[in-house]
Amino acid sequence: MATGRTDPQRRERILAATLDHIAEEGVAGVSHRRIAVRADVPLGSMTYHFAGIDDLLREAFTRFADEIVAVFERHLADVGTPERAREAVTDLIHALSAGSRRDLVLTHELYALAARRDEYRELTHTWMARSRDLLERHFDADTARQLDALIEGLVLHRSLDAAPQSRELTRAAVGRMTSG
């Protein structure tokens, strides 16, 4: 266990441990005690840093959403032409779908919470708005909204399919959706 009076990384370790725990065991298994053990922090640190389990979950999922938005930003930055933007979206879909199983599980754990509870629905709305804002740099608002849904759907299908669709088929789908 980390010792000393100050441990500036403690809060971050707790958030990381929470996401790891959710990815391995689901939201239902989250407790102060389990996360404290996983983060290697004293149990009292949990209530010192977070008002309760919901506060912990919201902050952990906000951190996760920030990580995914950063992936969008990396792929969609510095694309000047519509054709390069379409290629960037194709790259994004394939990067996300080839990503870790952890990210897939975390996404769906968050979606399940959002389907049940308004405060998590608001978190997903914020995440979607940020993703769409990045897409709107290259596409009109209606296309960006549809494209965001296409990205989510294709990432899910590619992640779970035993024989995921090819890059060419992804490129064709993105092209059909974004070419006027």
C-alpha positions as MATLAB code, in Angstrom:
seq = 'MATGRTDPQRRERILAATLDHIAEEGVAGVSHRRIAVRADVPLGSMTYHFAGIDDLLREAFTRFADEIVAVFERHLADVGTPERAREAVTDLIHALSAGSRRDLVLTHELYALAARRDEYRELTHTWMARSRDLLERHFDADTARQLDALIEGLVLHRSLDAAPQSRELTRAAVGRMTSG';
ca = [
       0.000    0.000    0.000;
       1.241    3.499   -0.783;
       2.614    5.156    2.306;
       3.247    8.709    3.325;
       0.962   11.593    4.081;
       0.681   12.755    0.513;
      -0.104   10.532   -2.395;
      -0.928   12.803   -5.336;
      -1.697    9.866   -7.634;
      -4.145    8.184   -5.277;
      -7.293    9.612   -6.856;
      -6.078    8.654  -10.334;
      -5.255    5.115   -9.188;
      -8.745    4.793   -7.756;
     -10.328    5.888  -11.051;
      -8.111    3.548  -13.073;
      -8.853    0.664  -10.697;
     -12.568    1.365  -10.997;
     -12.467    1.149  -14.789;
     -10.362   -2.026  -14.652;
     -12.783   -3.569  -12.182;
     -15.820   -2.674  -14.305;
     -14.152   -4.111  -17.406;
     -13.448   -7.395  -15.624;
     -16.474   -7.802  -13.361;
     -19.096   -5.248  -14.357;
     -20.640   -2.281  -12.600;
     -22.648   -4.494  -10.276;
     -19.439   -5.640   -8.562;
     -18.170   -2.160   -7.714;
     -17.780   -1.448   -3.998;
     -15.555    0.855   -1.998;
     -13.735   -2.109   -0.493;
     -13.069   -3.873   -3.819;
     -11.818   -0.722   -5.516;
      -9.632    0.231   -2.544;
      -7.970   -3.194   -2.639;
      -7.483   -3.028   -6.406;
      -6.083    0.530   -6.226;
      -3.899   -0.354   -3.231;
      -5.252    2.520   -1.143;
      -6.740    2.690    2.348;
     -10.498    2.176    2.405;
     -10.979    5.648    3.896;
      -9.520    7.155    0.713;
     -12.622    6.136   -1.151;
     -14.963    8.389    0.784;
     -12.315   11.105    1.052;
     -12.056   11.407   -2.741;
     -15.591   10.448   -3.801;
     -18.968   11.263   -2.253;
     -20.221    7.758   -2.984;
     -20.275    4.966   -5.537;
     -22.251    7.041   -8.051;
     -19.731    9.865   -7.818;
     -16.929    7.351   -8.368;
     -18.703    5.743  -11.334;
     -19.554    9.073  -12.982;
     -15.976   10.296  -12.690;
     -14.518    7.009  -13.920;
     -16.865    6.883  -16.907;
     -16.197   10.563  -17.645;
     -12.497    9.733  -17.762;
     -13.213    6.822  -20.103;
     -15.344    9.020  -22.398;
     -12.508   11.568  -22.467;
     -10.140    8.820  -23.620;
     -12.449    7.822  -26.482;
     -12.996   11.438  -27.533;
      -9.204   11.803  -27.626;
      -9.101    8.921  -30.128;
     -11.674   10.790  -32.256;
      -9.545   13.942  -31.994;
      -6.375   12.156  -33.081;
      -8.078   10.678  -36.133;
     -10.054   13.755  -37.177;
      -7.405   16.434  -36.643;
      -5.615   17.875  -39.630;
      -7.800   16.375  -42.348;
      -8.270   19.039  -44.964;
     -10.394   17.538  -47.692;
     -13.719   15.681  -47.575;
     -12.001   12.597  -48.987;
      -9.351   12.676  -46.249;
     -12.111   13.144  -43.658;
     -13.898   10.044  -44.974;
     -10.642    8.085  -44.793;
     -10.065    9.359  -41.248;
     -13.511    8.115  -40.206;
     -12.762    4.735  -41.781;
      -9.462    4.637  -39.870;
     -11.296    5.610  -36.663;
     -13.828    2.792  -37.026;
     -11.101    0.231  -37.585;
      -8.923    1.572  -34.774;
     -11.785    1.498  -32.270;
     -13.001   -1.936  -33.340;
      -9.485   -3.359  -33.156;
      -9.042   -1.790  -29.724;
      -9.126   -3.542  -26.430;
     -11.975   -5.723  -25.250;
     -11.797   -3.568  -22.119;
     -12.970   -0.497  -24.038;
     -15.811   -2.443  -25.637;
     -16.992   -3.719  -22.253;
     -16.674   -0.286  -20.614;
     -18.685    1.307  -23.411;
     -21.506   -1.163  -22.987;
     -21.459   -1.005  -19.201;
     -21.888    2.768  -19.510;
     -24.665    2.369  -22.085;
     -26.490   -0.043  -19.771;
     -26.306    2.487  -16.928;
     -27.430    5.267  -19.259;
     -30.435    3.228  -20.350;
     -31.518    2.979  -16.706;
     -30.423    6.248  -15.086;
     -30.677    9.838  -16.241;
     -27.400   11.031  -14.731;
     -25.504    8.501  -16.851;
     -27.644    9.302  -19.875;
     -26.456   12.898  -19.523;
     -22.864   11.671  -19.485;
     -23.417    9.745  -22.737;
     -25.167   12.759  -24.298;
     -22.120   14.883  -23.491;
     -19.835   12.239  -24.963;
     -21.921   12.021  -28.155;
     -22.057   15.815  -28.475;
     -18.274   16.018  -28.241;
     -17.859   13.301  -30.881;
     -20.353   15.006  -33.177;
     -18.621   18.366  -32.715;
     -15.422   16.796  -34.007;
     -17.266   15.261  -36.956;
     -18.980   18.591  -37.697;
     -15.594   20.094  -38.475;
     -15.783   18.058  -41.681;
     -19.459   17.238  -42.266;
     -22.787   19.036  -41.831;
     -24.640   18.536  -38.519;
     -27.168   15.985  -39.806;
     -24.474   13.909  -41.486;
     -22.281   14.113  -38.378;
     -25.145   12.782  -36.229;
     -25.769    9.876  -38.587;
     -22.061    9.225  -38.991;
     -21.609    9.089  -35.216;
     -24.293    6.387  -35.048;
     -22.668    4.528  -37.938;
     -19.311    4.624  -36.151;
     -20.852    3.199  -32.961;
     -22.678    0.462  -34.845;
     -19.776   -0.571  -37.042;
     -17.368   -0.595  -34.102;
     -19.730   -2.886  -32.208;
     -20.288   -5.204  -35.168;
     -16.599   -5.340  -36.100;
     -15.640   -5.962  -32.457;
     -18.031   -8.865  -31.998;
     -18.170  -10.424  -35.468;
     -16.164  -13.605  -36.044;
     -15.451  -12.318  -39.575;
     -15.539   -8.499  -39.364;
     -16.319   -6.547  -42.483;
     -13.432   -5.379  -44.598;
     -11.941   -1.930  -44.663;
     -13.272   -1.513  -48.206;
     -16.842   -2.161  -47.055;
     -16.396    0.290  -44.166;
     -15.003    2.903  -46.568;
     -17.965    2.353  -48.908;
     -20.474    2.781  -46.048;
     -18.809    5.982  -44.875;
     -18.711    7.224  -48.469;
     -22.408    6.555  -49.065;
     -23.333    8.380  -45.872;
     -21.116   11.411  -46.473;
     -21.269   12.052  -50.205;
     -24.133   14.530  -50.527;
];
